[in-house]
Amino acid sequence: MSFHSQLITLVLLHFLLLATGHTPSILESRVALSEIPIVDISPLWTIGIGHGPHTADVSAMVQHIHYALSNIGFMYVTNHGIPQQVIDEAMSASKAFFDRSLHDKQTFAIETSGQALHGYTALFGENTDPTGKAQELKESFDFGRLAADNVTRPFFGPTPWPSSDFKHTMMAYHDAMLALARKIMVGIALSLDLPADFFDAMLHEPVGIARMMHYPPPPPTTAEKNVTGIGAHTDYGCLTILGQDDVGGLQVMNRDQQWIDAPPVAGTFIINIGDMIQMLTNDVYIANLHRFENTVGKDRYSTPFFFDVDFHTVFESLPQFNAILL
């Protein structure tokens, strides 16, 4: 079903429920999507500050963001402004790092960075699935910025870089993601009928964690040991920007609790919101379950960027969302 067909169905359902004297809840209004919506975010670069009249392009973009995040919490974004060279060089550097020996990679272990939590995590070193039932066959390298005051604290501090060239390449990617995340937060604000600068006061020194990830194909000996790529989970922060190679395997749960594929789409990033935005909107926007299953027997690489507001920001549902029926 196309976006426009689904939107018409949603509107008709809403008015049918109102006609029968029944106020639709969030869950009743949510559409069970069969694919992740694609949103052109180029209008974000034309938006001013605060409330004001928007062009037709901005209004359409805002509606599409709202539709995607209220129904499934995920969207592909096109025309994101990130040069392909920055993306390609980061992916190439990521693959080269994971090709190193385990002994070499452990030299840059995440434990060496203290509270900053930057560095390498080996295969089976992290379990994202809250049930803990599966072992996760993945390895990763997290990196980020120094704090403005140069004090090491959670998510801010030194990264154990393998080389200066590697640092230069990966921080170029990190900084591009940080700028894009700020723009997407503007789109999220407008999609909630908030001023464009609503989140600015929370973004003096936002948390930004970039992560290189490698999912090897599971060997046959793991078939009966409940080994997966990454288990079903939601992200706990504000939003995630995901770059991925052409292997695929990401799946997202829709309203009917069916897993739908989120395959690679050239020229896009996948955006999903985390628990904090769901809390802010009193579940109007959904931080959705997602997982990765390596079913094609190939190495898969991805570069997620996790973005959060300033570390000490207190998040709670906004008053305008508190009366909404769940």
Phi and psi in degrees as GROMACS dihedral restraints (atoms count N, CA, C in turn):
[ dihedral_restraints ]
;  ai    aj    ak    al  type     phi  dphi    fc
    3     4     5     6     1   -72.4    20    10
    4     5     6     7     1   166.2    20    10
    6     7     8     9     1   -57.1    20    10
    7     8     9    10     1   -46.5    20    10
    9    10    11    12     1   -66.2    20    10
   10    11    12    13     1   -37.8    20    10
   12    13    14    15     1   -64.7    20    10
   13    14    15    16     1   -41.7    20    10
   15    16    17    18     1   -66.5    20    10
   16    17    18    19     1   -37.9    20    10
   18    19    20    21     1   -65.5    20    10
   19    20    21    22     1   -42.5    20    10
   21    22    23    24     1   -61.8    20    10
   22    23    24    25     1   -42.7    20    10
   24    25    26    27     1   -60.7    20    10
   25    26    27    28     1   -42.3    20    10
   27    28    29    30     1   -63.5    20    10
   28    29    30    31     1   -44.0    20    10
   30    31    32    33     1   -64.5    20    10
   31    32    33    34     1   -44.2    20    10
   33    34    35    36     1   -62.2    20    10
   34    35    36    37     1   -40.5    20    10
   36    37    38    39     1   -62.5    20    10
   37    38    39    40     1   -42.0    20    10
   39    40    41    42     1   -59.3    20    10
   40    41    42    43     1   -48.7    20    10
   42    43    44    45     1   -71.3    20    10
   43    44    45    46     1   -30.4    20    10
   45    46    47    48     1   -64.4    20    10
   46    47    48    49     1   -43.1    20    10
   48    49    50    51     1   -66.5    20    10
   49    50    51    52     1   -38.8    20    10
   51    52    53    54     1   -65.8    20    10
   52    53    54    55     1   -38.0    20    10
   54    55    56    57     1   -65.4    20    10
   55    56    57    58     1   -27.9    20    10
   57    58    59    60     1   -91.8    20    10
   58    59    60    61     1     6.6    20    10
   60    61    62    63     1    80.7    20    10
   61    62    63    64     1    13.3    20    10
   63    64    65    66     1  -107.7    20    10
   64    65    66    67     1   124.8    20    10
   66    67    68    69     1   -83.9    20    10
   67    68    69    70     1   118.4    20    10
   69    70    71    72     1   -68.1    20    10
   70    71    72    73     1   139.3    20    10
   72    73    74    75     1   -87.0    20    10
   73    74    75    76     1   173.5    20    10
   75    76    77    78     1   -58.6    20    10
   76    77    78    79     1   -46.2    20    10
   78    79    80    81     1   -64.7    20    10
   79    80    81    82     1   -37.1    20    10
   81    82    83    84     1   -69.2    20    10
   82    83    84    85     1   -30.6    20    10
   84    85    86    87     1   -82.4    20    10
   85    86    87    88     1   -19.3    20    10
   87    88    89    90     1   -72.4    20    10
   88    89    90    91     1   137.9    20    10
   90    91    92    93     1   -95.9    20    10
   91    92    93    94     1   138.0    20    10
   93    94    95    96     1   -83.0    20    10
   94    95    96    97     1    92.7    20    10
   96    97    98    99     1   -73.6    20    10
   97    98    99   100     1   148.3    20    10
   99   100   101   102     1  -102.6    20    10
  100   101   102   103     1    -5.5    20    10
  102   103   104   105     1  -154.5    20    10
  103   104   105   106     1   159.7    20    10
  105   106   107   108     1   -80.1    20    10
  106   107   108   109     1   129.6    20    10
  108   109   110   111     1   -64.1    20    10
  109   110   111   112     1   150.0    20    10
  111   112   113   114     1  -109.2    20    10
  112   113   114   115     1   128.1    20    10
  114   115   116   117     1  -122.8    20    10
  115   116   117   118     1   127.4    20    10
  117   118   119   120     1   -82.6    20    10
  118   119   120   121     1   114.2    20    10
  120   121   122   123     1  -103.0    20    10
  121   122   123   124     1    15.4    20    10
  123   124   125   126     1   -57.7    20    10
  124   125   126   127     1   -31.2    20    10
  126   127   128   129     1   -62.5    20    10
  127   128   129   130     1   -16.7    20    10
  129   130   131   132     1   -59.0    20    10
  130   131   132   133     1   -26.3    20    10
  132   133   134   135     1   -84.2    20    10
  133   134   135   136     1     4.5    20    10
  135   136   137   138     1  -115.2    20    10
  136   137   138   139     1     3.2    20    10
  138   139   140   141     1   -89.8    20    10
  139   140   141   142     1   136.8    20    10
  141   142   143   144     1   -88.3    20    10
  142   143   144   145     1  -166.2    20    10
  144   145   146   147     1   -97.6    20    10
  145   146   147   148     1   145.6    20    10
  147   148   149   150     1    77.8    20    10
  148   149   150   151     1  -161.8    20    10
  150   151   152   153     1   -86.1    20    10
  151   152   153   154     1   141.7    20    10
  153   154   155   156     1  -176.6    20    10
  154   155   156   157     1   168.3    20    10
  156   157   158   159     1   -65.2    20    10
  157   158   159   160     1   140.9    20    10
  159   160   161   162     1  -113.5    20    10
  160   161   162   163     1   152.6    20    10
  162   163   164   165     1   -70.2    20    10
  163   164   165   166     1   168.2    20    10
  165   166   167   168     1   -61.8    20    10
  166   167   168   169     1   -35.9    20    10
  168   169   170   171     1   -64.5    20    10
  169   170   171   172     1   -42.9    20    10
  171   172   173   174     1   -65.5    20    10
  172   173   174   175     1   -44.7    20    10
  174   175   176   177     1   -60.7    20    10
  175   176   177   178     1   -42.0    20    10
  177   178   179   180     1   -65.3    20    10
  178   179   180   181     1   -42.9    20    10
  180   181   182   183     1   -60.6    20    10
  181   182   183   184     1   -45.0    20    10
  183   184   185   186     1   -61.3    20    10
  184   185   186   187     1   -42.4    20    10
  186   187   188   189     1   -62.8    20    10
  187   188   189   190     1   -41.2    20    10
  189   190   191   192     1   -67.3    20    10
  190   191   192   193     1   -38.3    20    10
  192   193   194   195     1   -62.6    20    10
  193   194   195   196     1   -46.4    20    10
  195   196   197   198     1   -60.9    20    10
  196   197   198   199     1   -43.7    20    10
  198   199   200   201     1   -60.2    20    10
  199   200   201   202     1   -46.9    20    10
  201   202   203   204     1   -66.4    20    10
  202   203   204   205     1   -46.9    20    10
  204   205   206   207     1   -77.5    20    10
  205   206   207   208     1   -24.5    20    10
  207   208   209   210     1   -83.3    20    10
  208   209   210   211     1   -22.6    20    10
  210   211   212   213     1   -98.9    20    10
  211   212   213   214     1   -35.2    20    10
  213   214   215   216     1  -142.3    20    10
  214   215   216   217     1   -10.0    20    10
  216   217   218   219     1    77.1    20    10
  217   218   219   220     1     4.1    20    10
  219   220   221   222     1  -129.6    20    10
  220   221   222   223     1   151.8    20    10
  222   223   224   225     1  -157.6    20    10
  223   224   225   226     1   146.2    20    10
  225   226   227   228     1   -82.5    20    10
  226   227   228   229     1   144.1    20    10
  228   229   230   231     1  -120.6    20    10
  229   230   231   232     1   133.7    20    10
  231   232   233   234     1  -109.7    20    10
  232   233   234   235     1   166.1    20    10
  234   235   236   237     1    51.9    20    10
  235   236   237   238     1    48.8    20    10
  237   238   239   240     1   -85.9    20    10
  238   239   240   241     1   -10.4    20    10
  240   241   242   243     1    84.8    20    10
  241   242   243   244     1     1.5    20    10
  243   244   245   246     1   -87.4    20    10
  244   245   246   247     1   123.0    20    10
  246   247   248   249     1   -59.9    20    10
  247   248   249   250     1   138.0    20    10
  249   250   251   252     1   -61.2    20    10
  250   251   252   253     1   -30.9    20    10
  252   253   254   255     1   -61.7    20    10
  253   254   255   256     1   -40.8    20    10
  255   256   257   258     1   -61.7    20    10
  256   257   258   259     1   -41.9    20    10
  258   259   260   261     1   -67.0    20    10
  259   260   261   262     1   -48.1    20    10
  261   262   263   264     1   -63.7    20    10
  262   263   264   265     1   -41.9    20    10
  264   265   266   267     1   -66.9    20    10
  265   266   267   268     1   -37.5    20    10
  267   268   269   270     1   -66.0    20    10
  268   269   270   271     1   -42.8    20    10
  270   271   272   273     1   -65.0    20    10
  271   272   273   274     1   -40.7    20    10
  273   274   275   276     1   -64.4    20    10
  274   275   276   277     1   -43.4    20    10
  276   277   278   279     1   -65.2    20    10
  277   278   279   280     1   -36.1    20    10
  279   280   281   282     1   -62.3    20    10
  280   281   282   283     1   -48.3    20    10
  282   283   284   285     1   -61.1    20    10
  283   284   285   286     1   -40.6    20    10
  285   286   287   288     1   -64.6    20    10
  286   287   288   289     1   -37.7    20    10
  288   289   290   291     1   -65.1    20    10
  289   290   291   292     1   -46.7    20    10
  291   292   293   294     1   -71.1    20    10
  292   293   294   295     1   -15.0    20    10
  294   295   296   297     1   -75.8    20    10
  295   296   297   298     1   -11.6    20    10
  297   298   299   300     1   -66.1    20    10
  298   299   300   301     1   163.1    20    10
  300   301   302   303     1   -67.7    20    10
  301   302   303   304     1   155.5    20    10
  303   304   305   306     1   -59.1    20    10
  304   305   306   307     1   -41.9    20    10
  306   307   308   309     1   -58.6    20    10
  307   308   309   310     1   -41.8    20    10
  309   310   311   312     1   -66.2    20    10
  310   311   312   313     1   -46.6    20    10
  312   313   314   315     1   -63.8    20    10
  313   314   315   316     1   -34.6    20    10
  315   316   317   318     1   -69.7    20    10
  316   317   318   319     1   -14.2    20    10
  318   319   320   321     1   -61.3    20    10
  319   320   321   322     1   -26.4    20    10
  321   322   323   324     1  -108.3    20    10
  322   323   324   325     1    32.0    20    10
  324   325   326   327     1   -59.9    20    10
  325   326   327   328     1   146.7    20    10
  327   328   329   330     1   -60.4    20    10
  328   329   330   331     1   -26.9    20    10
  330   331   332   333     1   -65.1    20    10
  331   332   333   334     1   -21.0    20    10
  333   334   335   336     1   -76.1    20    10
  334   335   336   337     1   -12.2    20    10
  336   337   338   339     1   -97.0    20    10
  337   338   339   340     1     0.1    20    10
  339   340   341   342     1    65.2    20    10
  340   341   342   343     1  -137.2    20    10
  342   343   344   345     1   -66.1    20    10
  343   344   345   346     1   -18.6    20    10
  345   346   347   348     1   -64.9    20    10
  346   347   348   349     1   -28.3    20    10
  348   349   350   351     1    57.4    20    10
  349   350   351   352     1    47.1    20    10
  351   352   353   354     1  -114.1    20    10
  352   353   354   355     1   140.1    20    10
  354   355   356   357     1   133.0    20    10
  355   356   357   358     1  -164.5    20    10
  357   358   359   360     1   -92.1    20    10
  358   359   360   361     1   138.4    20    10
  360   361   362   363     1  -123.5    20    10
  361   362   363   364     1   125.7    20    10
  363   364   365   366     1   -78.0    20    10
  364   365   366   367     1   171.4    20    10
  366   367   368   369     1   -53.3    20    10
  367   368   369   370     1   137.0    20    10
  369   370   371   372     1    64.8    20    10
  370   371   372   373     1    13.6    20    10
  372   373   374   375     1   -84.3    20    10
  373   374   375   376     1    -7.2    20    10
  375   376   377   378     1  -143.6    20    10
  376   377   378   379     1   143.7    20    10
  378   379   380   381     1  -128.8    20    10
  379   380   381   382     1   112.4    20    10
  381   382   383   384     1   -86.8    20    10
  382   383   384   385     1   -28.7    20    10
  384   385   386   387     1   -64.8    20    10
  385   386   387   388     1   118.1    20    10
  387   388   389   390     1   -63.0    20    10
  388   389   390   391     1   -19.7    20    10
  390   391   392   393     1   -77.2    20    10
  391   392   393   394     1   -22.4    20    10
  393   394   395   396     1    68.3    20    10
  394   395   396   397     1    15.9    20    10
  396   397   398   399     1   -81.7    20    10
  397   398   399   400     1   -21.9    20    10
  399   400   401   402     1  -115.2    20    10
  400   401   402   403     1   149.1    20    10
  402   403   404   405     1   -91.0    20    10
  403   404   405   406     1   137.9    20    10
  405   406   407   408     1  -104.9    20    10
  406   407   408   409     1   115.5    20    10
  408   409   410   411     1   -87.4    20    10
  409   410   411   412     1    81.9    20    10
  411   412   413   414     1  -153.6    20    10
  412   413   414   415     1   154.8    20    10
  414   415   416   417     1  -131.1    20    10
  415   416   417   418     1   155.6    20    10
  417   418   419   420     1  -148.9    20    10
  418   419   420   421     1   164.0    20    10
  420   421   422   423     1  -139.0    20    10
  421   422   423   424     1   115.9    20    10
  423   424   425   426     1   -98.7    20    10
  424   425   426   427     1   142.6    20    10
  426   427   428   429     1  -149.7    20    10
  427   428   429   430     1   158.8    20    10
  429   430   431   432     1  -166.7    20    10
  430   431   432   433     1  -160.6    20    10
  432   433   434   435     1   -99.2    20    10
  433   434   435   436     1   163.2    20    10
  435   436   437   438     1   -79.3    20    10
  436   437   438   439     1   151.0    20    10
  438   439   440   441     1   -72.0    20    10
  439   440   441   442     1   157.0    20    10
  441   442   443   444     1   -59.8    20    10
  442   443   444   445     1   -33.6    20    10
  444   445   446   447     1   -91.7    20    10
  445   446   447   448     1     3.7    20    10
  447   448   449   450     1    65.6    20    10
  448   449   450   451     1    18.9    20    10
  450   451   452   453     1   -94.9    20    10
  451   452   453   454     1   130.4    20    10
  453   454   455   456     1   -75.4    20    10
  454   455   456   457     1   127.3    20    10
  456   457   458   459     1  -152.6    20    10
  457   458   459   460     1   175.1    20    10
  459   460   461   462     1   -49.8    20    10
  460   461   462   463     1   121.4    20    10
  462   463   464   465     1    75.7    20    10
  463   464   465   466     1     1.2    20    10
  465   466   467   468     1  -127.8    20    10
  466   467   468   469     1   131.8    20    10
  468   469   470   471     1   149.7    20    10
  469   470   471   472     1  -175.0    20    10
  471   472   473   474     1   -68.6    20    10
  472   473   474   475     1   150.5    20    10
  474   475   476   477     1  -111.9    20    10
  475   476   477   478     1   134.6    20    10
  477   478   479   480     1   -76.0    20    10
  478   479   480   481     1    82.7    20    10
  480   481   482   483     1   -74.3    20    10
  481   482   483   484     1   137.6    20    10
  483   484   485   486     1   -67.8    20    10
  484   485   486   487     1   -31.3    20    10
  486   487   488   489     1  -162.0    20    10
  487   488   489   490     1   164.3    20    10
  489   490   491   492     1   -69.2    20    10
  490   491   492   493     1   -34.9    20    10
  492   493   494   495     1   -64.7    20    10
  493   494   495   496     1   -41.5    20    10
  495   496   497   498     1   -62.1    20    10
  496   497   498   499     1   -45.0    20    10
  498   499   500   501     1   -59.8    20    10
  499   500   501   502     1   -45.4    20    10
  501   502   503   504     1   -60.3    20    10
  502   503   504   505     1   -45.9    20    10
  504   505   506   507     1   -64.8    20    10
  505   506   507   508     1   -46.6    20    10
  507   508   509   510     1   -74.6    20    10
  508   509   510   511     1   -33.7    20    10
  510   511   512   513     1   -73.1    20    10
  511   512   513   514     1   -27.1    20    10
  513   514   515   516     1   -63.0    20    10
  514   515   516   517     1   -40.2    20    10
  516   517   518   519     1   -67.5    20    10
  517   518   519   520     1   -45.4    20    10
  519   520   521   522     1   -56.0    20    10
  520   521   522   523     1   -48.2    20    10
  522   523   524   525     1   -67.3    20    10
  523   524   525   526     1   -34.7    20    10
  525   526   527   528     1   -65.4    20    10
  526   527   528   529     1   -41.0    20    10
  528   529   530   531     1   -66.1    20    10
  529   530   531   532     1   -38.6    20    10
  531   532   533   534     1   -61.7    20    10
  532   533   534   535     1   -44.1    20    10
  534   535   536   537     1   -66.0    20    10
  535   536   537   538     1   -40.5    20    10
  537   538   539   540     1   -65.2    20    10
  538   539   540   541     1   -40.6    20    10
  540   541   542   543     1   -59.8    20    10
  541   542   543   544     1   -41.7    20    10
  543   544   545   546     1   -60.6    20    10
  544   545   546   547     1   -40.8    20    10
  546   547   548   549     1   -65.4    20    10
  547   548   549   550     1   -41.6    20    10
  549   550   551   552     1   -65.2    20    10
  550   551   552   553     1   -34.4    20    10
  552   553   554   555     1   -63.1    20    10
  553   554   555   556     1   -32.7    20    10
  555   556   557   558     1   -63.5    20    10
  556   557   558   559     1   -45.4    20    10
  558   559   560   561     1   -61.5    20    10
  559   560   561   562     1   -40.1    20    10
  561   562   563   564     1   -64.1    20    10
  562   563   564   565     1   -43.5    20    10
  564   565   566   567     1   -58.1    20    10
  565   566   567   568     1   -49.5    20    10
  567   568   569   570     1   -64.1    20    10
  568   569   570   571     1   -35.0    20    10
  570   571   572   573     1   -68.7    20    10
  571   572   573   574     1   -16.8    20    10
  573   574   575   576     1  -101.2    20    10
  574   575   576   577     1    11.3    20    10
  576   577   578   579     1    62.0    20    10
  577   578   579   580     1    37.1    20    10
  579   580   581   582     1  -107.3    20    10
  580   581   582   583     1   160.4    20    10
  582   583   584   585     1   -59.5    20    10
  583   584   585   586     1   151.4    20    10
  585   586   587   588     1   -58.6    20    10
  586   587   588   589     1   -31.8    20    10
  588   589   590   591     1   -96.1    20    10
  589   590   591   592     1    19.6    20    10
  591   592   593   594     1   -55.8    20    10
  592   593   594   595     1   -42.3    20    10
  594   595   596   597     1   -86.1    20    10
  595   596   597   598     1    -6.0    20    10
  597   598   599   600     1   -57.6    20    10
  598   599   600   601     1   -39.2    20    10
  600   601   602   603     1   -67.0    20    10
  601   602   603   604     1   -14.5    20    10
  603   604   605   606     1   -99.9    20    10
  604   605   606   607     1     3.3    20    10
  606   607   608   609     1  -124.8    20    10
  607   608   609   610     1    40.5    20    10
  609   610   611   612     1   -69.9    20    10
  610   611   612   613     1   -43.2    20    10
  612   613   614   615     1  -143.2    20    10
  613   614   615   616     1    72.7    20    10
  615   616   617   618     1   -67.7    20    10
  616   617   618   619     1   155.6    20    10
  618   619   620   621     1   -80.2    20    10
  619   620   621   622     1   128.5    20    10
  621   622   623   624     1  -138.1    20    10
  622   623   624   625     1   111.1    20    10
  624   625   626   627     1  -113.1    20    10
  625   626   627   628     1   118.3    20    10
  627   628   629   630     1   -96.4    20    10
  628   629   630   631     1   144.5    20    10
  630   631   632   633     1  -138.9    20    10
  631   632   633   634     1   127.4    20    10
  633   634   635   636     1   -90.7    20    10
  634   635   636   637     1   135.9    20    10
  636   637   638   639     1  -131.4    20    10
  637   638   639   640     1   142.9    20    10
  639   640   641   642     1  -131.0    20    10
  640   641   642   643     1   125.0    20    10
  642   643   644   645     1  -113.3    20    10
  643   644   645   646     1   100.5    20    10
  645   646   647   648     1   -69.7    20    10
  646   647   648   649     1   155.4    20    10
  648   649   650   651     1   -66.4    20    10
  649   650   651   652     1   135.8    20    10
  651   652   653   654     1   -67.9    20    10
  652   653   654   655     1   131.4    20    10
  654   655   656   657     1   -69.2    20    10
  655   656   657   658     1   156.5    20    10
  657   658   659   660     1   -57.3    20    10
  658   659   660   661     1   -28.6    20    10
  660   661   662   663     1   -68.3    20    10
  661   662   663   664     1   -13.5    20    10
  663   664   665   666     1   -94.1    20    10
  664   665   666   667     1     0.2    20    10
  666   667   668   669     1   -58.2    20    10
  667   668   669   670     1   -33.3    20    10
  669   670   671   672     1  -104.7    20    10
  670   671   672   673     1    13.6    20    10
  672   673   674   675     1  -111.2    20    10
  673   674   675   676     1    17.5    20    10
  675   676   677   678     1    54.9    20    10
  676   677   678   679     1    50.7    20    10
  678   679   680   681     1   -97.5    20    10
  679   680   681   682     1   133.4    20    10
  681   682   683   684     1  -132.5    20    10
  682   683   684   685     1   175.4    20    10
  684   685   686   687     1   -77.1    20    10
  685   686   687   688     1   -60.7    20    10
  687   688   689   690     1  -150.9    20    10
  688   689   690   691     1   132.1    20    10
  690   691   692   693     1   -73.9    20    10
  691   692   693   694     1   167.9    20    10
  693   694   695   696     1   -63.0    20    10
  694   695   696   697     1   130.1    20    10
  696   697   698   699     1  -162.3    20    10
  697   698   699   700     1   165.4    20    10
  699   700   701   702     1  -109.6    20    10
  700   701   702   703     1   158.7    20    10
  702   703   704   705     1   -88.1    20    10
  703   704   705   706     1   142.8    20    10
  705   706   707   708     1   -90.3    20    10
  706   707   708   709     1   -11.4    20    10
  708   709   710   711     1   -94.7    20    10
  709   710   711   712     1  -144.6    20    10
  711   712   713   714     1   -86.5    20    10
  712   713   714   715     1   -57.3    20    10
  714   715   716   717     1  -154.2    20    10
  715   716   717   718     1   160.6    20    10
  717   718   719   720     1  -125.6    20    10
  718   719   720   721     1   135.9    20    10
  720   721   722   723     1  -110.4    20    10
  721   722   723   724     1   118.3    20    10
  723   724   725   726     1  -111.2    20    10
  724   725   726   727     1   121.5    20    10
  726   727   728   729     1  -101.4    20    10
  727   728   729   730     1   141.0    20    10
  729   730   731   732     1  -144.4    20    10
  730   731   732   733     1   157.9    20    10
  732   733   734   735     1   -78.4    20    10
  733   734   735   736     1  -163.4    20    10
  735   736   737   738     1   -97.1    20    10
  736   737   738   739     1    15.0    20    10
  738   739   740   741     1   -79.9    20    10
  739   740   741   742     1   -41.1    20    10
  741   742   743   744     1    81.7    20    10
  742   743   744   745     1  -176.7    20    10
  744   745   746   747     1   123.8    20    10
  745   746   747   748     1   -12.3    20    10
  747   748   749   750     1   -72.5    20    10
  748   749   750   751     1   135.4    20    10
  750   751   752   753     1  -131.8    20    10
  751   752   753   754     1   146.3    20    10
  753   754   755   756     1  -128.4    20    10
  754   755   756   757     1   142.2    20    10
  756   757   758   759     1   -88.2    20    10
  757   758   759   760     1   132.0    20    10
  759   760   761   762     1   -94.3    20    10
  760   761   762   763     1  -175.4    20    10
  762   763   764   765     1   -59.5    20    10
  763   764   765   766     1   -33.3    20    10
  765   766   767   768     1   -84.6    20    10
  766   767   768   769     1    13.0    20    10
  768   769   770   771     1    60.7    20    10
  769   770   771   772     1    36.0    20    10
  771   772   773   774     1  -106.5    20    10
  772   773   774   775     1   140.1    20    10
  774   775   776   777     1   -81.7    20    10
  775   776   777   778     1   125.5    20    10
  777   778   779   780     1  -116.5    20    10
  778   779   780   781     1   148.3    20    10
  780   781   782   783     1   -77.5    20    10
  781   782   783   784     1   146.7    20    10
  783   784   785   786     1  -121.7    20    10
  784   785   786   787     1    74.3    20    10
  786   787   788   789     1   -69.5    20    10
  787   788   789   790     1   160.5    20    10
  789   790   791   792     1   -61.2    20    10
  790   791   792   793     1   136.7    20    10
  792   793   794   795     1  -125.3    20    10
  793   794   795   796     1   119.6    20    10
  795   796   797   798     1   -55.9    20    10
  796   797   798   799     1   137.3    20    10
  798   799   800   801     1    79.6    20    10
  799   800   801   802     1    11.5    20    10
  801   802   803   804     1  -124.0    20    10
  802   803   804   805     1   161.5    20    10
  804   805   806   807     1  -113.7    20    10
  805   806   807   808     1   153.9    20    10
  807   808   809   810     1   -97.4    20    10
  808   809   810   811     1   129.4    20    10
  810   811   812   813     1  -112.5    20    10
  811   812   813   814     1   132.7    20    10
  813   814   815   816     1  -135.4    20    10
  814   815   816   817     1   147.7    20    10
  816   817   818   819     1   -90.4    20    10
  817   818   819   820     1   157.8    20    10
  819   820   821   822     1  -107.6    20    10
  820   821   822   823     1  -174.4    20    10
  822   823   824   825     1   -58.7    20    10
  823   824   825   826     1   -31.5    20    10
  825   826   827   828     1   -67.0    20    10
  826   827   828   829     1   -39.1    20    10
  828   829   830   831     1   -71.9    20    10
  829   830   831   832     1   -35.2    20    10
  831   832   833   834     1   -62.0    20    10
  832   833   834   835     1   -41.6    20    10
  834   835   836   837     1   -64.9    20    10
  835   836   837   838     1   -43.1    20    10
  837   838   839   840     1   -58.8    20    10
  838   839   840   841     1   -35.7    20    10
  840   841   842   843     1   -99.5    20    10
  841   842   843   844     1     9.5    20    10
  843   844   845   846     1    53.0    20    10
  844   845   846   847     1    44.9    20    10
  846   847   848   849     1    74.5    20    10
  847   848   849   850     1     7.7    20    10
  849   850   851   852     1   -63.5    20    10
  850   851   852   853     1   -42.9    20    10
  852   853   854   855     1   -99.5    20    10
  853   854   855   856     1   144.5    20    10
  855   856   857   858     1  -114.7    20    10
  856   857   858   859     1   126.8    20    10
  858   859   860   861     1   -85.6    20    10
  859   860   861   862     1   104.5    20    10
  861   862   863   864     1   -96.9    20    10
  862   863   864   865     1   152.2    20    10
  864   865   866   867     1   -65.9    20    10
  865   866   867   868     1   137.1    20    10
  867   868   869   870     1  -147.9    20    10
  868   869   870   871     1   162.1    20    10
  870   871   872   873     1  -154.8    20    10
  871   872   873   874     1   169.5    20    10
  873   874   875   876     1  -130.5    20    10
  874   875   876   877     1   129.4    20    10
  876   877   878   879     1  -122.4    20    10
  877   878   879   880     1   121.8    20    10
  879   880   881   882     1   -87.2    20    10
  880   881   882   883     1    94.7    20    10
  882   883   884   885     1  -106.7    20    10
  883   884   885   886     1    -2.6    20    10
  885   886   887   888     1  -104.1    20    10
  886   887   888   889     1    -3.2    20    10
  888   889   890   891     1    71.9    20    10
  889   890   891   892     1    27.7    20    10
  891   892   893   894     1  -123.3    20    10
  892   893   894   895     1   155.9    20    10
  894   895   896   897     1   -67.1    20    10
  895   896   897   898     1   134.6    20    10
  897   898   899   900     1  -120.9    20    10
  898   899   900   901     1   138.0    20    10
  900   901   902   903     1  -124.8    20    10
  901   902   903   904     1   141.5    20    10
  903   904   905   906     1  -146.2    20    10
  904   905   906   907     1   162.1    20    10
  906   907   908   909     1  -134.2    20    10
  907   908   909   910     1    77.0    20    10
  909   910   911   912     1   -73.9    20    10
  910   911   912   913     1   148.1    20    10
  912   913   914   915     1  -124.5    20    10
  913   914   915   916     1   120.3    20    10
  915   916   917   918     1  -101.2    20    10
  916   917   918   919     1   123.6    20    10
  918   919   920   921     1  -120.5    20    10
  919   920   921   922     1   131.9    20    10
  921   922   923   924     1  -137.9    20    10
  922   923   924   925     1   160.4    20    10
  924   925   926   927     1   -70.9    20    10
  925   926   927   928     1   179.3    20    10
  927   928   929   930     1   -51.5    20    10
  928   929   930   931     1   144.5    20    10
  930   931   932   933     1   -55.7    20    10
  931   932   933   934     1   -38.0    20    10
  933   934   935   936     1   -96.4    20    10
  934   935   936   937     1    12.6    20    10
  936   937   938   939     1   -67.6    20    10
  937   938   939   940     1   134.8    20    10
  939   940   941   942     1   -95.2    20    10
  940   941   942   943     1   123.3    20    10
  942   943   944   945     1  -107.2    20    10
  943   944   945   946     1   133.4    20    10
  945   946   947   948     1  -151.2    20    10
  946   947   948   949     1   162.2    20    10
  948   949   950   951     1   -63.7    20    10
  949   950   951   952     1   141.0    20    10
  951   952   953   954     1   -73.3    20    10
  952   953   954   955     1   146.4    20    10
  954   955   956   957     1   -54.4    20    10
  955   956   957   958     1   -37.4    20    10
  957   958   959   960     1   -66.8    20    10
  958   959   960   961     1   -13.5    20    10
  960   961   962   963     1  -103.1    20    10
  961   962   963   964     1    -5.5    20    10
  963   964   965   966     1   -71.5    20    10
  964   965   966   967     1   -23.3    20    10
  966   967   968   969     1   -92.7    20    10
  967   968   969   970     1     3.3    20    10
  969   970   971   972     1   -75.3    20    10
  970   971   972   973     1   136.8    20    10
  972   973   974   975     1   -76.1    20    10
  973   974   975   976     1   133.6    20    10
